[in-house]
Amino acid sequence: MLRIQHEQRSEGTVTLVLQGRLEAEWTELLESECAASSRAGLRVDLDLSDVVFIARSGFEALARLGRSGIRCSACSPLVAAMLAQEGIKTRNQSVLGRKEELS
């Protein structure tokens, strides 16, 4: 199951907080939510801090979203490394609170 919570953290930006498993049956929902927010003129960030599993289809969806300008953030070090290996850029918060850009 994947839960998507919308958080307006700053003007013009919405963060979609994902919780659970990003599997095939949830990728269409995620892409639809991102598209709706983008059409509303909002910049979209994905908070992956509570994602516990990403299936191949999830990585493919995140790559498509990344190509459209949507970024993943707040990943665990393991998820950030897996995304980097797939060529998906993230904006991650380090333990010290400094932002890091992974490629």
DOGUMI-776367 format. One record per residue (C-alpha): x, y, z. Coordinates in steps of 0.001 Angstrom, whole numbers, plus 500000, padded with zeros to 6 digits. Layout:
REM residues N
XYZ
...
This chain:
REM residues 103
500000500000500000
501113503554499302
499809506578501142
500290510038499602
499933513087501818
500061516634500385
501988519248502373
502272522885501274
505691523714502732
506314526950500840
504558529238498370
504361527579494969
505670524206496156
503866521097497311
505605518148498914
503999514770498417
504933512645501421
504944508978500408
504478506246502988
504662502527502363
505513500557499256
505959502028495778
504826499121493630
503233498759490184
499646499229491340
500501502616492900
502713504202490234
499788505475488143
498264507119491218
501591508770492087
502110510058488553
498518511321488438
498929513203491750
502178514772490538
500621515783487208
497621517383488925
499866519436491206
502068520472488284
499029521527486247
497969523670489218
501249525538488799
503016524025491799
506563522732491963
506431519151493239
508878517460495601
508531513862496757
509417513044500376
510504509390500419
511504509208504089
508727506714504910
509027504554501779
509986501020502798
510152499354499364
510494500441495731
509739497932492976
511254498152489486
508054499880488284
508466502397491105
511998503254489986
510736503642486417
507965506010487576
510414508051489672
512736508321486657
509866509604484472
508872512083487171
512484513201487545
512705513921483819
509665516179484211
511390518203486958
510034516469490050
512678515672492650
512897513089495397
514036514184498840
514348513025502447
515449509538501402
517164507081503666
520823506595502675
519945503204501178
517070504555499062
519204507545497980
521988505189496872
519538502985494964
518026506028493232
521503507311492338
522378503928490852
519262504233488668
520353507725487583
517588509471489557
518700512717491197
517647513422494757
517690516361497100
518543514709500401
518770516041503927
521910514823505667
522115513947509335
523708517349509984
520833519138508236
522888520242505218
521329519637501812
523216517332499482
522706516823495786
523216513248494614
523465512391490964
